[in-house]
Amino acid sequence: MGNQKDIKFQTANTPTYGRSLFREETPNNKMPEMEHDPQAVYRFIRDELQLDGNPTLNMASFVTTVMDEEANQLIKDNLGKNYIDGEVYNRTLEIEQRCVRMLLDLFNAPNDMKTAEELAHNKDIPSGWGTVAIGSSEALMLCALSHKEQWKKNRKANGRSYDRPNIVIGSDVHITWVKYAQYFDVDIKWIPITEETNYVITAEEVRKAVDENTTCVVAVMGTSYTGQNDPVEAINNVLVELKNHPDPDCRLDVPLHVDGASGGFIEPFRDHSETPELKWDFKLEQVKTINVSGHKFGLVYPGVGWALWKDFHEIPEKLFVTTNVLGFDESTYSLNFSRGSSMVLAQYYNFLRLGKHGYSAVVQNLMSLAQDLSAGLGSLRLTVTEQDKEAGDDAPVTTIFENKSIFKVVNHAEYFPASAVRLNLTSEDQPLTNNDTKNYIYSVHDISDKLKQFGWVVPAFSMPLERRPPTQTQIVKTPQIAVMRMVVKEGISRDMVGILIQNYIDSVIKLEEQVRAIQDSTKTYKATVTFDADSAKSSSDLVEKACVKVTYLQLSESRERSVIAGAK
């Protein structure tokens, strides 16, 4: 039984932090026997969550963290609605279909989505199609599964084996593609990414990889690693060539799926005046399906995603399941059954609230900030000097290196609001190699750790360069190019970009001086960071302020150390 003494002496007037919940062992493994005051429970959980990172400073995540207050209220008003109950919540279902039709139009589908009644009346009527999903993970599985089943159906009809389906994907894909292959018994034909191809796959590698068992090829818009885009148009052109091969025995009709989880809401809205608009959507002949995340740059909270088909008739009928468990016949194609309605409504809110002009305004701001961040980091120059400790301040100063570029920019944010950099420093003036574990006295992982001290979450990771699943542990002997990738989302301002650059400078200076001092304690090291104005471009004012601020802080720390030393 519960603690009777606590129950006896706790009243409605007992202060929240005087309640037993705060002094008892935290419930971890068993549900507590007794109830607790709701305000105390709220405070108890809220206080623990203060230990979480700050979502605004989380540069690792692509996910939306802020919406309008009106959107928040709309979400709150509809938290109790189960989307699947379309007979009861028919307006919610209608709003979901409006969102699908808007997305099909945005991505240039040749036909809009017909209603169930229209399709029942005329089964041959051209129609696009789409459905909501929990996120892009479910959405891409629905798209890929339809390709697998269509491939299987065609193979059966032609009397061919269908026991070894495969998909062709690059090692730059999201890990969900590995899950799809494992869960649905599909082989993976990996295409490696390289520094020479700017860490994306190539159309020629796709040409080599596809065969008669390929259910689809996957191209990514906005990869999880660097934010780059696979060359969708070039891959489409290769697949069209294979489809129209002069030798009928060599013809392959392989669909192209575009994983637009991150980039699907960027390319239609970014400024195309400086970098031409990419061809990537349903305008391309072999692009048959697209998945896109509403909870990334669709600017909705998690979780909502969208699965879209150019042609409804390319979804095998067997994938639609009909049930009357809710009291009416309902045919669905999804991996999930119950799901909340709120994020569907939030997506529709954004479509109405922002429109194309509003989305463009947001995306172009984010692109500009990401470009400033990339240019700013690429402009930083490092000088390191050393002095013999025992000789004192009069000892000669030796320059280890001067005005050396700190970072090599991997993604300049020309097509996607993300900056990606690798460390450009090497020991003893050696050339930069493809093994960042041996290039220098510290790594981007160390810089990432330093940035955490300022509250930033900046991921550092090794690029998946080999033909291997991203789930496998990387072999130390293989080349490892390590990068840091920063996604610029709503909530980041230009001043904050300047502060992040300042924190980068401070982190590099501290690592230089601390690591070198550990390696040789007989010397004193001094690191200074300046910038190249031509490389900084539009971010030169931000970088200059950051450098001046760090220099000022260094001088203040130096004076403080001198005062402490004098006092001793």
N, C-alpha and C positions, 0 to 999 in steps of 0.2 A: 504493500500500500504506500501511498505518498506520505510525505512528512506532515503529520497532523499539526505539529507545533507551528510550522510555517503557514498552514492554512488558517489556523486560529488567529494568528497575530497579524496577518496581512489583510488589510481592508481596502476599500475603494480609494481611500486617501493615502495609502502607502506610496511614497515617492517611487518613481520608476526605477531609479538606481538603488533603491532600498529593497527591491524584490529579490526573491530567492533565485530567480533565473540567473542573476549576475554573479552569484557566489557558488552555485552548484557546478558540478562537472558538466562541461558542454555536452549536450546530447549528440552522440556520434553514431552509436551502433544500435541503440534501442529507442523506440518511441517512448517519451516520458509518460509516467502513469497519470499525471494530473495536468489539467489545463493551466494556461498562463494568461496574464493580462495582455490584451492585444497591443497596447502601446509599448509595454515592456518587450514583447517579442519583436515588434518593429525596430525598436532601438537596438536590441541585441543583435539582430541580423545586420542592420544598417551600419552599426559601429564596426562589426567585423569586416564589412565590405570596404571600409576606409583603407584597409591594407592592400586592396587591389590597386593596379596601376591606373593612371589618369587616361581615360579613353581618348581625349583630345591630343595627348602627347604620344599616343600609340601609333608610330609610323609604320608598324609591321602590318597592321590590319587594313583591309580594303573596305571595311564595313561602316555603314552610316551610323553616326553617334548622336545626331541632333536633328530635330524636325520642328516645324512651327508649333506653337501652343495649340492652334486650332486642330492640327493633325493629331497632337497628343490627346486632345479631348475626344476627337472622333474615334481614336483607337480605344480609349477608356470606355466610351459609350457602347462599344460593340465587342468587348472581350468575351462575353458569354455566348456569342453566336458561333455555332459549328458550321463551317462553310459547306460541308458535305450535305447538309440538310436543305437541299435546294428547293424542295417543295414548300417548306416553311419560310425559308429566307430567300425567296425568289428574286428580290431586288439585288441582293448581294451577288447571286449567280449572274444576273444580267450585267452588273458592274464588272464582274470578272471577265465576261465576254467582251465588254466594251474595251477593257484594257488589252485583251488579246488582239482585237481588231486594230486598235491604235498601233500596237507594236508591229503587226504584220504590215501595216501601211508605212511605218517608220523605216522598216527594214526592206521595203520595196518588194513585197510579195506580189506576184502577178494577179492574184485573186484574193478578195476578202474572204472572211470566214462566213460561210452560210449557216443558217440556223438548222437545228435538228429536223425541223419540219420540212425545210427546203431540201435537205439531203435525202429524207425519206421519200419525198415526192419524186425526186429526180436523182438517182444514185450516181449518175455520170456528170452532174453539174460540177464545173471547176470550183475548187474551194481550198483556201488555206485553212490552217487549223492551229490551235494552240491550247495550252492549259496552264493553270497556275501550279506551282510546286512549292515545297518548303524552302527551297533554295536551288542554286544551280546544280548542286550534287544530285538531287532527285531529277531535275530537269534534263541533265545530260544523259542520265541513265535511261530515261524514257525515250529520248531521241535515239540513242545508240541501240537500245533494245528493239526499236521499230526497224532499224536497218538490219539488225541480225535476223529478225523474223522474216523480213521481206527477202533477204538473201536466201534464207533457208527455203522459203516458199518457191522462189525461182529455181533453185537447185533441184528441189523435189520434182517440179514440173518438167524439168529437162532430164530427169533420170540420173542426176549426178550426186555424188556423195556430199553430205552436209555436216560431217562430224568434226571438222577442224576449222571453224570460223576464226578470223583474226581481224584485228583493227591495227591501223598504222598510225602511230603517235610519236611525237618527239619527246625527248627526255625533259622538255620544259613544261610538260602538262601538269595540271593539278593532280594531287594524289588520288582524287576520286576516280580518275580513269583506271588506275590500278585496281581499285575496289570493284569497279564495274566488271573488269575482265575476270577477276577472281570469283565474284559472286555469280556471274552468268556464263562461266566456262568458255571464255573467249581468249584465244592466244593474242599476245602482243608482239607486234613487229616494231622494234624501237628504232628511232632515228636519233642519232646523237646530235647535240648542239656543240658548237665550237666558237672560239674567240673570233676566228676568221669570218664566220657567218653572223657575227654579232649576237650569238647565243639564241638563235632561232633555227628552225629547220629550213631546208631548201626544197624547191620543187623537184630538182633532179634526184635527190635522195628519196623522195616520195615515189618517183617513177621506178626506181630500182626496187622499192619495197613492196609495192602492191602486186597481188596475184589474184587468181580466180577465187580464192577463199577470203579475200578482203571484204568485209561487210561495210566498212566506211573508213575514210581518212579523216583525221582530226587536225584542224588548224586553230590556233589560239590567238585571240585579240586581247592583248594585255596579259602577258604571262605572269605567273605568281613570283617568278624569280627576279626579273628585271623590269617588267612592265612593257616589254617589247611586243611587237606584232609579228606573227608568222606571215609569210608572203602569200596571203590567201588567193589573190588573183593569179599569181604564177602557178600555184598548186592546182587551181581550177583549170587553167589552160592545159596543164599536163594531163589531167583527167579527161578533158574533152578530147585531146589527141588520142588517148588510149581508147576512148569510146568510139572514135571514128577511124581506128587503125585500118589501113588499106587491106590488110589480111584479115578476113572475117574470123579466122581461128585465133587471132591475137587480140581481138577486141575485148575490152573490159569496161563495163559500165559501173563505176565505183562512185557512190555518193560522197559528198564532202560535207562534214559537219563542222560548223564554226562554234567553238567554245568562246562565246562573248560574255562570259560571266563578269569580267572586269571591264573590257573595252567596248562592249556592245552599246553602252550609254555614253561613250566618249566620242567615238568617230563621227556620229551624225551631228554633234553639237560643237566640236572644236572649230577654231578659226582655220579655214582652208586657204587663206590668202598667201601664206608663206610656205606651208608644206601642203602639197596637193591632196585632195580628198582621196582616200583609198577605196578601191573596189573590193568589197568583202562580203556583201550580203546576198539577198535572194536575187539580185540582178544577175549574178553569175550562174551559169547554166547548171553546174554540178553542186552548188550549195543547196542542199535539200532541207537541212534542219539547222536551227540556231538555238542555243540556250543563253539566257541572260539573267543576271542577278538584279532584282529590284532593290535588294538591301545593300548593294554596293553603290554604283553611281546612278542607280535609279532613285537614290536618295531616300530610301525607306529603311526603317529599323529591320533587324533580322526577325523572322526569316520569310522571305518571299523571293521566288524565282519564276522564270517563265520558260516553257518549252514550246518551240514554234516549228511548224512544218510548212513548207512551200505548197505541198499537195496533200490534202487530207487522204486521198485514195492510196497513198503510199504507206499508210499505217495499216498493217494487217488486221482484219476484223477480229481475229481471235484475241487480240490484246485488250479489246473493250470487254469489260465485265459488267453484267447487269445484276442488280439485287433489288429486292423489295423489303429489305429489313427495316427500313424507316417508314414503311406503310405506303410506298409508291415505287414504281419501277424507275430505276436510275442506272444509266450506263456510264461508266467512267473508265478512263485510262490513267492510272496513277499507281504509285507504290504505297502511298499513304491513304488512309481513309479519313478519319477525323482530322481536322485542322482548323485553326482559328480564322475568323473572317477579317480581323482587324487590319492585317497588313495588306490584304487585297484592297480594302477601302482606302488605306493610306497611300497605296500606289495610285489609285484613281484620284485621290486628293492632289497628289503632286502633279499628275498630268493636267488637271484643271488649273491648279494654282500657278504652276510654272509655265506651262505651254512650251513650245519649242524655243521661244525667245528667252524664257527664264532659265531653262536648262542650259542654253548656250552661254548665258551670262555667268552662271555658276562654273561650268566646265572651263570657260576661257580664263576666269580668275584663277582656278586651280592650276591650269596649265602654265599661266604666267608665273605663279609662285614656285611651281616645280622647276621651271626653267631658271629662275633666279637662284634657287637652291643648287641646281646642277652647276651653273656657271660660277657661283660663289665658291663652291668646294673645289671646282677645277682650277680656280685662280690662285689657290693658296700655295705659298712658297715657304720652305723651311730652311733656316740656317742654324747650325749647331756648332758651338765652340767648347773648348775644354781648357782648364787650367790645373796646374799641379797644386794640390791642397797645401802641402808643407811649405811651399815657397811663398804662400800668402797672396795678397792682392797684387803684388809687384811681379808675380810670375807671368811669363809671356802667354798670350792667348793664342791657342792653335785652332784654326777653323777645320772642323771635320768635313763639313760640306756647306755650301752656300747657295741660297736661293733655289732650292730643289723643289720641284713639283711634288706635292704630297699625294694627291689623288689622281687616278686615271678615271675619267668619266665613262661609264658603260652605257648609260641612258641619259641623253640630254633633254628628255621630256619634250621631244618634238611632236610625238603622237599620243602621249599618255601622261597624266599628271603624277609621275613618279621619277625620282632621281635614284640612280644606282652608280656606285663608285667602288673601285678597288684600290688598295694601297699601292702607290707608285714608287715607294722607297725601296732601295736595295742596299745591302751592305757592301762596302768597299767598291762602290761604283760599278758593281756587276750589272749586266743587263737584266731587265725584269723577265722572270721565267714563268712558266705555267704551274709552278708549285709554290703557292703563297705561304706554305708552312715553313719554307726555308729561305725566303727572300730577305727577311728583315728581323730585327731584334724583338719586334712585337707585331701583332696582326690586327686585322679589322675586328676580330673578336674582342681583343683588349680595348679597342676604342669603343665598341658597343657597350662593354662593361662600364667604362668611364662615363659614358653618356647617361647610363641609368642613374648615376649619382645626381644628375640634374633633373631626373624625372622622365627623360625620353626613353621610349622603347624603339630602338632601331635594330632590326634583325641583321645579323651577320651569318653568312652560310657559304658553303662550298657549292659551286655550280655543278649540276649533274652532267658531266662531260662524256661519260661512257655510255655504251649500250647496256644499260642496266635499269632495273626498276628503281625509282627514287626511294623505295622503302628499304633497300639494302644498304648496309653499312658501307661507307666509302673505304676503299683500300688505300692505306696510307701511301703506298708506293706509286699510286697513280697520280697524274697531274691534278692539282686542286687549286682552282682559281676561286678565291674567296671574295665576296662582295657584300656591301651594305646597301639595302634597298629601302627607300623612304617614300611612302605613298602620301601625297598631299590631299587631304580631304577637307570638307567643311569644318570650320572651327579653327583653321590655321590662318593667320594673318601675315602680312609682310614683315611686321615687327618680329613676329615669332620665328619666321625664317631667319632673320638676322640674329636672334638669340641662339637658335640652333647652330648656326655657323660659328658664333662666338664660343659655344660649348664644345664644338668640334676642335677649335683652335686650342682651347684650354686643355682638352683631353690629350691632344697630340703633344703639347708642350710638357705636360706632367709625365706622360709615358716616356718621352725622350730623356728627360732629366732623371726620372726615377729608375728606369731600367738600366740606363748607362751607369748610374751610381752603384747599383747592385753588382753590375759586372766588374766595375773597377772603382773601388771606394777611395783610391788615392787621388782621385781627380774631382774637380767640380765642373759640372756641365751646365751650359746655358743654351736654351732653345728659344728662338724668336720666329714669329710667323709674320710674313708680309703677304702682299697679293699683287698679281699682275693685272693691271687695269684693263688691258685689251681682252684678256680671258674672262674677266668678271662681267663685262658687257653691262647690261642694265642693273646688275646687282652690285656694282662697284661701291655705291654709297653704303649698302648694307655691310659689305665686307670690310670697308674702311672703318666703319664704326666698331665692328666686331674686333678688329685688330687693335684699335686704339683702346677699347675697353679692356681687353686682355692685358695689354701692356701696362695700363694704369693699375690693374689688380696685381700684376707681378711686382710693380714698384712698391705698392702698398704692403704686400707680403714681405718683400725684401726689407723694407724699413722696420716692419714689426719684428722680424727675426733679428735685425741689428739691435733694436732696443732691448729685446729679451737677452741677447748675448751680452750686451753691455751691463745689464742688471746683474747678471751672474758674475 
